[in-house]
Amino acid sequence: MAFASTANAGITIPAGDWTVDIGGVVNAFYTSTKLSGAATTTPGYGGAYMGGGSGSHSNITTGLLPNYLAVSGKTRQNDLDIAFTISLNPGGSTTYAGYQSSQQENRQAFLTIGDASWGSVKLGKDLGIYASDAILNDMTLLGVGSGAGKLAGNTTTLGRIGTGYMYADWKEQIAYSSPNWNGFQFTAGVTQPFDAIAVNTSTSATSSNQGGSEPAFEGKASYSFTADAVTGKVWASGITQKVSKLSTGVSGVTRNDRAESFDIGANVNASGFGLTAYYYEGSGIGQTVQLNGGFDLTGHSRDSSGGYVQGTYTVPGVGTKLGVSWGRSIISANASELSTGTLTDEMWTVGVYHPLTKSVNLVAEYSDATSEVSSSNVAANNRQVEGKTVSLGAILFF
C-alpha cells in the first residue's frame, strides 16, 4: 500500500488456513489556497494544477492519500506463499448541494505467489514500479501539498506529484520481486500501457488519438543499509513504452516513438534527522501523470526532468516530525514549437506531523507552488500562476 511505510498493523483475523488483515486510512483537512496569476498562464496538466485567476479558495477534503479500506489475506499452500489484496478508496469531498461525489477509486486488486528462497510474482493492479519510491519517501504523503483548490471533490490532492516527481500511478501488472539479499532487492515487470495525450504547453490544445501498442516495461533496484546509528536506502528505477499512431498534424499520417524515463534517489536517517534527494529525467514521459504532454502536436517527444530535496527532524521524546522540502518538474518545448515554451512547476513545503496516538497524526502544512510557461505566445504578465496553501487536519491509520 502507498501508506505502508507509516501504517501500523491492521486488524488481523485468523480464518482457517488463511490470515486476513483489514487495514486502511481515514483523513480530512481544512485547506485555504490563495491564487495569483492569469487564467491563461498554464494548462491544467501541470504539477501545480491550480488553474488560473486569483482569489482564495477554502475546502475540507482528503489529502494526498485517499480514504482507504484494504482487505488482505495470506496462506501457505504446496510450499508456496499465497496472498491477495483488494482495496476501496472513496472520496471525501463534495462540491454541489444534494450531490454526493462519484469520485471512487479501486487502487489495488492483486495476488502474489512466492517463497522466501526465490522471491515472488505479483499479478494484478497495484502501485507502479517506476517512481514508486519517490512518492513513498515524500513527507506530504501524510498531508496535502498542492492541488487543494483545483481538486476539491476529487479523491486526493497532489502532494508533491508534478513538482519533483512523476506519479507512479496504479497499474495492472505482472512483476517479479527478488528476495532481499543483505539489503539489495530488485523488481521487474510488464505493466498496462497508457495512452499518450499531446498538449501544447502554452495554448492547452490537445490531441488524444495516440495509444500504447505494447506493454510498458518497468524495473527498479534498491539497497537498504544500517551502519551504527545511520540507516538509509538508495534506489533507481526506469520505464519504457512504445507509443504508436502518433498524430503528425497531417490527416492520415502517423508515426511511432517511445516514452521512457529513469530516476535515482536516496534517503538517509541519523539521530532524528532525515534527508531525501531525488532526480529523474525522460523523453515522452510527460508531466505530472505519465504520457500527459510528453509529445507535441506533431508527434515528437518532449524532454522532461525534475527532482526534490527534503529534510526532516523528529523531536526526541515527542515524536513530532518537522519537515521542509523543495522540488521542481520541467517539460521542455521542442525546437520546432516556435510559440510553445518550457513549462516549470515548482513548490516549497513546510510541514509539522505530530503523532497524537500510534494511529492518529495531526498535520499542519504550508505549500507555495508556482507554475510558469516561458512562451513568446503568452504575454509576459500572464506566464505564471502561484498558489499558497495552508492545510490543517488529521490522518488515521488502522
Wavefront OBJ file of the C-alpha trace (Angstrom):
o trace
v 0.000 0.000 0.000
v 1.071 3.596 -0.545
v 0.942 4.152 3.201
v 2.915 1.006 4.059
v 5.888 2.994 5.330
v 3.816 4.667 8.040
v 0.894 2.367 8.771
v 0.607 0.174 11.815
v -0.576 -3.415 11.536
v -4.263 -3.631 10.734
v -6.976 -5.828 12.222
v -5.746 -9.424 11.937
v -8.272 -12.272 11.801
v -7.357 -15.998 11.679
v -9.668 -17.730 9.174
v -8.888 -21.430 8.783
v -5.788 -21.769 6.611
v -5.828 -18.050 5.972
v -4.842 -14.978 7.938
v -6.935 -11.976 6.947
v -5.851 -8.399 7.594
v -8.175 -5.394 7.402
v -6.483 -2.013 7.319
v -6.894 1.455 5.976
v -6.729 5.222 6.211
v -9.219 7.948 7.120
v -8.185 11.590 6.765
v -9.602 15.083 6.391
v -8.034 18.532 6.049
v -9.179 22.125 6.076
v -7.363 23.880 3.242
v -7.129 27.519 2.237
v -5.469 28.373 -1.081
v -4.676 31.914 -2.252
v -4.189 32.136 -6.018
v -2.499 34.857 -8.008
v -1.829 34.932 -11.742
v -3.704 34.741 -15.021
v -6.143 32.113 -16.240
v -4.190 31.709 -19.497
v -0.889 31.004 -17.768
v -0.556 27.219 -17.923
v -2.597 24.180 -18.904
v -4.235 22.005 -16.265
v -1.823 19.092 -16.633
v 0.961 20.954 -14.803
v 2.023 19.713 -11.389
v 0.817 22.785 -9.503
v -2.623 22.025 -11.007
v -4.154 25.278 -9.828
v -5.892 26.602 -12.912
v -5.649 30.383 -13.173
v -7.158 33.537 -11.843
v -6.856 34.974 -8.367
v -8.616 34.925 -5.029
v -8.947 32.477 -2.153
v -10.485 29.011 -2.124
v -11.240 27.036 1.052
v -12.163 23.357 1.147
v -12.494 20.446 3.535
v -11.117 17.453 1.706
v -8.838 14.434 1.769
v -5.080 14.918 1.322
v -2.539 13.149 -0.886
v -3.732 9.810 0.491
v -7.370 8.951 -0.154
v -9.610 7.331 2.382
v -8.665 3.679 2.219
v -10.117 0.288 3.115
v -7.977 -2.714 2.206
v -8.535 -6.413 2.819
v -5.512 -8.686 2.545
v -5.106 -12.388 3.070
v -2.187 -14.818 3.160
v -1.628 -18.529 3.457
v 0.953 -21.250 2.769
v -0.057 -23.875 0.203
v 2.072 -26.514 -1.590
v 5.253 -24.885 -0.257
v 4.203 -21.526 -1.702
v 3.267 -18.252 -0.006
v -0.079 -17.125 -1.451
v -1.516 -13.675 -0.767
v -4.029 -11.149 -2.088
v -5.056 -7.530 -1.532
v -8.224 -5.688 -2.598
v -8.861 -2.040 -1.718
v -11.621 0.554 -1.937
v -10.831 4.273 -1.967
v -13.827 6.586 -1.527
v -13.533 10.335 -1.934
v -14.453 12.527 1.000
v -15.163 15.897 -0.604
v -18.331 17.180 -2.276
v -18.807 20.486 -4.092
v -22.520 20.507 -5.065
v -25.541 20.644 -2.767
v -27.621 17.486 -2.772
v -24.971 15.572 -4.717
v -22.533 13.092 -3.226
v -19.397 13.000 -5.314
v -18.999 9.942 -7.508
v -15.238 10.007 -7.035
v -14.261 6.456 -6.173
v -11.038 4.557 -6.829
v -10.150 0.892 -6.718
v -6.390 1.105 -6.484
v -5.475 -2.477 -5.629
v -6.620 -5.910 -6.694
v -3.677 -8.275 -6.931
v -2.381 -11.675 -5.891
v 1.159 -12.815 -5.148
v 2.792 -16.242 -5.379
v 6.242 -16.766 -3.915
v 8.708 -18.151 -1.446
v 11.468 -16.593 0.629
v 14.043 -18.666 -1.258
v 13.338 -17.274 -4.749
v 11.123 -14.195 -4.406
v 7.557 -13.537 -5.511
v 5.392 -12.858 -8.557
v 2.627 -10.257 -8.444
v -0.362 -10.364 -10.817
v -2.985 -7.613 -10.819
v -3.382 -3.931 -10.055
v -1.031 -2.162 -7.648
v 1.282 0.854 -7.379
v 3.501 1.186 -10.455
v 7.184 0.252 -10.258
v 8.841 3.345 -11.769
v 8.919 6.368 -9.390
v 7.208 4.446 -6.571
v 9.999 5.184 -4.087
v 9.741 8.896 -4.877
v 6.181 9.121 -3.573
v 6.738 6.730 -0.660
v 9.528 8.986 0.663
v 7.565 12.231 0.176
v 6.675 13.800 3.542
v 3.433 15.220 2.078
v 2.159 11.633 1.880
v 0.684 12.378 5.320
v -0.587 15.804 4.239
v -1.881 17.838 1.309
v 0.812 19.591 -0.749
v -0.518 21.191 -3.955
v -3.827 20.909 -5.792
v -6.112 21.563 -2.811
v -8.069 24.328 -4.529
v -8.426 22.838 -8.022
v -9.052 19.232 -6.939
v -11.856 19.714 -4.403
v -14.341 16.907 -4.950
v -11.592 14.534 -6.080
v -10.340 11.559 -4.065
v -6.945 13.176 -3.361
v -4.770 16.252 -3.717
v -1.326 16.054 -5.385
v 1.222 16.338 -2.581
v 4.492 16.814 -4.492
v 3.362 14.905 -7.605
v 4.316 17.038 -10.610
v 6.581 19.329 -8.589
v 9.503 16.959 -8.120
v 8.464 13.546 -9.429
v 6.116 11.728 -11.795
v 3.100 9.872 -10.443
v 3.819 6.133 -10.225
v 0.065 5.556 -10.643
v -1.912 2.335 -10.091
v -1.385 -0.206 -12.853
v -2.353 -3.696 -13.907
v 0.936 -5.588 -13.919
v 2.860 -8.849 -13.847
v 6.005 -8.296 -11.817
v 8.769 -10.341 -10.207
v 10.453 -9.224 -6.961
v 13.667 -10.863 -5.830
v 14.450 -11.999 -2.283
v 16.218 -9.488 -0.072
v 19.946 -10.246 -0.343
v 21.535 -8.414 2.608
v 19.671 -5.238 1.749
v 19.707 -5.487 -2.056
v 16.468 -6.186 -3.909
v 15.073 -5.660 -7.395
v 11.688 -5.742 -9.139
v 10.974 -6.063 -12.861
v 7.657 -6.271 -14.639
v 5.371 -5.568 -17.561
v 2.563 -3.087 -16.935
v -0.531 -1.867 -18.746
v 0.437 0.800 -21.318
v -1.098 4.261 -21.072
v -2.447 6.334 -23.962
v -0.441 9.464 -24.732
v -2.096 12.889 -24.709
v -0.279 15.566 -26.696
v -0.581 19.044 -25.180
v 0.537 22.455 -26.400
v 2.123 23.922 -23.270
v 1.019 27.491 -23.983
v -2.459 27.045 -25.505
v -3.588 23.742 -23.915
v -4.585 22.372 -27.343
v -4.659 18.574 -27.117
v -4.649 15.509 -29.311
v -5.582 12.190 -27.689
v -5.604 9.715 -30.576
v -2.320 8.155 -29.506
v -2.016 4.819 -27.761
v 0.277 2.246 -26.304
v 0.570 -0.694 -28.675
v 2.761 -2.788 -26.396
v 3.017 -3.253 -22.610
v 5.254 -0.914 -20.695
v 8.399 -2.373 -19.135
v 9.353 -1.148 -15.665
v 12.030 -2.043 -13.147
v 13.758 -0.850 -10.019
v 16.657 -1.824 -7.769
v 17.316 -0.711 -4.196
v 19.829 -1.185 -1.411
v 18.932 -0.623 2.255
v 21.674 -0.328 4.867
v 22.324 0.149 8.572
v 25.630 1.399 9.943
v 25.717 2.104 13.675
v 23.097 4.868 14.190
v 22.703 5.569 10.456
v 20.061 3.908 8.287
v 19.292 4.553 4.675
v 18.246 3.425 1.230
v 19.354 4.156 -2.320
v 17.315 3.239 -5.364
v 16.978 3.608 -9.121
v 14.076 2.793 -11.434
v 13.038 3.134 -15.050
v 10.215 2.748 -17.560
v 9.941 2.378 -21.329
v 6.834 2.101 -23.503
v 6.249 2.149 -27.251
v 3.667 4.715 -28.327
v 2.082 4.139 -31.748
v -0.054 6.106 -34.182
v 1.190 9.471 -33.003
v -0.593 12.288 -34.811
v 1.683 14.387 -37.017
v -0.871 17.104 -37.660
v -1.340 15.790 -41.210
v -4.536 13.847 -41.894
v -3.861 10.110 -42.141
v -0.146 10.427 -41.358
v 1.128 8.946 -38.077
v 4.427 7.914 -36.527
v 5.732 5.732 -33.689
v 8.009 6.689 -30.803
v 8.861 5.685 -27.235
v 8.138 7.179 -23.841
v 10.892 6.432 -21.340
v 12.360 7.726 -18.117
v 14.721 6.824 -15.282
v 15.260 8.081 -11.737
v 17.669 7.823 -8.830
v 17.162 8.646 -5.166
v 18.491 8.255 -1.665
v 17.188 8.548 1.896
v 19.448 8.722 4.969
v 18.418 8.941 8.645
v 20.554 9.558 11.752
v 19.847 10.902 15.253
v 16.352 12.065 14.359
v 17.441 13.803 11.146
v 16.294 12.603 7.728
v 17.475 13.667 4.276
v 15.975 12.645 0.924
v 17.326 13.575 -2.516
v 15.737 12.528 -5.807
v 16.211 13.176 -9.552
v 14.510 11.983 -12.748
v 14.656 12.657 -16.479
v 12.976 11.216 -19.528
v 11.617 11.663 -23.026
v 7.936 11.405 -23.931
v 7.038 10.635 -20.299
v 5.190 13.924 -19.878
v 4.403 15.974 -16.804
v 2.716 15.018 -13.513
v 0.928 11.901 -14.823
v 2.671 9.583 -17.260
v 2.418 10.339 -21.018
v 0.383 13.517 -20.457
v 2.035 16.236 -22.536
v 5.061 14.084 -23.381
v 4.535 14.600 -27.122
v 3.839 17.730 -29.138
v 1.012 18.074 -31.649
v 3.257 16.740 -34.443
v 4.006 13.532 -32.548
v 7.551 14.328 -31.401
v 8.603 13.632 -27.823
v 9.456 16.337 -25.313
v 12.189 16.082 -22.679
v 11.193 16.006 -19.003
v 13.289 16.345 -15.855
v 12.960 17.204 -12.190
v 13.647 16.268 -8.622
v 13.265 17.221 -4.985
v 15.221 17.534 -1.753
v 13.682 17.076 1.677
v 14.924 17.439 5.213
v 13.132 16.306 8.367
v 13.788 16.246 12.104
v 11.898 14.148 14.654
v 11.809 15.737 18.122
v 13.120 13.237 20.720
v 10.613 12.012 23.292
v 7.729 13.739 21.494
v 7.769 12.135 18.073
v 6.775 15.333 16.251
v 8.340 15.447 12.792
v 9.317 18.818 11.324
v 9.982 18.906 7.601
v 10.873 21.197 4.716
v 11.110 20.241 1.047
v 11.606 21.825 -2.356
v 11.055 20.335 -5.779
v 10.728 21.186 -9.449
v 9.430 19.497 -12.609
v 10.277 20.752 -16.098
v 8.945 19.798 -19.526
v 10.755 21.389 -22.467
v 9.333 22.542 -25.765
v 10.823 21.141 -28.960
v 12.823 23.325 -31.348
v 10.003 23.140 -33.894
v 7.484 24.581 -31.413
v 8.247 28.242 -32.043
v 5.469 29.627 -29.842
v 5.442 26.947 -27.148
v 7.590 27.419 -24.079
v 9.142 25.322 -21.359
v 6.740 24.554 -18.506
v 8.214 24.691 -14.983
v 6.276 23.648 -11.878
v 7.945 24.295 -8.515
v 6.907 24.031 -4.852
v 8.218 24.714 -1.367
v 6.535 22.890 1.528
v 6.955 23.230 5.297
v 5.159 20.679 7.468
v 4.614 19.559 11.059
v 3.428 15.977 11.636
v 2.573 15.090 15.226
v 1.623 11.547 16.375
v -1.313 12.190 18.715
v -1.570 8.411 19.211
v 0.068 5.436 17.490
v -2.777 5.557 14.949
v -3.561 9.284 14.578
v -1.300 12.023 13.230
v -2.120 15.742 13.412
v -0.805 17.625 10.384
v -0.111 21.273 9.587
v 1.384 22.252 6.221
v 2.188 25.343 4.189
v 2.942 24.968 0.465
v 3.913 27.636 -2.061
v 3.573 26.320 -5.636
v 4.239 28.133 -8.905
v 3.571 27.099 -12.496
v 5.243 29.075 -15.271
v 5.478 28.799 -19.049
v 8.239 30.601 -20.971
v 6.413 31.203 -24.235
v 6.519 34.078 -26.700
v 2.892 33.189 -27.428
v 1.842 34.342 -23.940
v 2.125 37.893 -22.619
v 4.896 38.319 -20.068
v 2.458 39.187 -17.254
v 0.365 36.073 -17.982
v 3.069 33.419 -17.776
v 2.941 32.459 -14.110
v 0.325 31.377 -11.602
v 1.043 30.901 -7.893
v -0.893 29.079 -5.216
v -0.188 29.371 -1.488
v -1.941 26.679 0.552
v -2.347 26.290 4.303
v -3.751 22.937 5.451
v -4.707 21.635 8.898
v -6.109 18.208 9.660
v -5.614 14.665 10.839
v -4.911 11.275 9.328
v -5.671 7.910 10.935
v -4.079 4.562 10.054
v -5.512 1.253 11.204
l 1 2 3 4 5 6 7 8 9 10 11 12 13 14 15 16 17 18 19 20 21 22 23 24 25 26 27 28 29 30 31 32 33 34 35 36 37 38 39 40 41 42 43 44 45 46 47 48 49 50 51 52 53 54 55 56 57 58 59 60 61 62 63 64 65 66 67 68 69 70 71 72 73 74 75 76 77 78 79 80 81 82 83 84 85 86 87 88 89 90 91 92 93 94 95 96 97 98 99 100 101 102 103 104 105 106 107 108 109 110 111 112 113 114 115 116 117 118 119 120 121 122 123 124 125 126 127 128 129 130 131 132 133 134 135 136 137 138 139 140 141 142 143 144 145 146 147 148 149 150 151 152 153 154 155 156 157 158 159 160 161 162 163 164 165 166 167 168 169 170 171 172 173 174 175 176 177 178 179 180 181 182 183 184 185 186 187 188 189 190 191 192 193 194 195 196 197 198 199 200 201 202 203 204 205 206 207 208 209 210 211 212 213 214 215 216 217 218 219 220 221 222 223 224 225 226 227 228 229 230 231 232 233 234 235 236 237 238 239 240 241 242 243 244 245 246 247 248 249 250 251 252 253 254 255 256 257 258 259 260 261 262 263 264 265 266 267 268 269 270 271 272 273 274 275 276 277 278 279 280 281 282 283 284 285 286 287 288 289 290 291 292 293 294 295 296 297 298 299 300 301 302 303 304 305 306 307 308 309 310 311 312 313 314 315 316 317 318 319 320 321 322 323 324 325 326 327 328 329 330 331 332 333 334 335 336 337 338 339 340 341 342 343 344 345 346 347 348 349 350 351 352 353 354 355 356 357 358 359 360 361 362 363 364 365 366 367 368 369 370 371 372 373 374 375 376 377 378 379 380 381 382 383 384 385 386 387 388 389 390 391 392 393 394 395 396 397 398
